[in-house]
């Protein structure tokens, strides 16, 4: 691994590393999703193209980029590529997969997961997952063992999905009090939670997997502490960049929900008004001189 050249921009774009496990998982998910879309359309049920694009490009694409790009090629010699790799799997990939609504496409509602997807519980699980990775031997073991690394990547995607899926697609998994204003507040708080690991990593005086990187660091690399500060800073930046579109998506869903409710209310009121008019007898219109109390009316009413 120390034979890798200095990580320039051109080398970052050109360097790729084959990951058979990740590739098989991505292809399998893509095939299953495409089969679900095809089944829906054969049954005459439309499926939004933008959901398929989000699932494929943002969801599966993030997994491919995180596990097979230069991030994966350099993650064992530099800390910051590994940090970016993990935050992509934890935040960006679950967001893309959730926007694709794979559970809705399959017609499956995972009610047994209701406890794990409960608001704040899922946020705490994401936070605990990230902290356990960086402040236990977990992360260094993932650098030593490909099996542990694959397990860590799966953990990051799943814990991230536990929070995102119910917020964006599976509302039945949320409690009744979790209205759109509450969801917006929870997404904002989740953005703060997601930034916390990066802040801790960036400011910590303890090196993450310091012994490993001290042994495998190439000659052209900067100091270990500096590399960890860069990695932590990138984790914070990516977390904030992901949090903003996530929050905007919640607001867009809120606006569409209110618009639908307003249209349904107007239609119901129109139906009630039409039914009321049908039940009432038409009013008898009397000549003006019958009801006029003036002199002219009295003259017209004289025999």
Secondary structure, DSSP 8 states (H G I E B T S, - for coil): -TT-----HHHHHH-----HHHHHHHHHHHHHHHHHHHHHHHTT----HHHHHIIIIIIIHHHHHHHHSHHHHHTTT-HHHHHHHHHIIIIIHHHHHHHTTHHHHHT---GGGTTTTSTTHHHHHHHHHHHHHHSSTHHHHHHH-HHHHHHHHHHHHHHHHHHHHHHHT-GGGS-TT--HHHHHHHHHHHHHHHHHHHHHHHH-SS-TTHHHHHHH--TTS--HHHHHHHHHHHHHHHHHHHHHHHHHHHHHHHHHHHHHHHHHHHHHHHHHHHHHHHHS-------HHHH--SHHHHHHH--
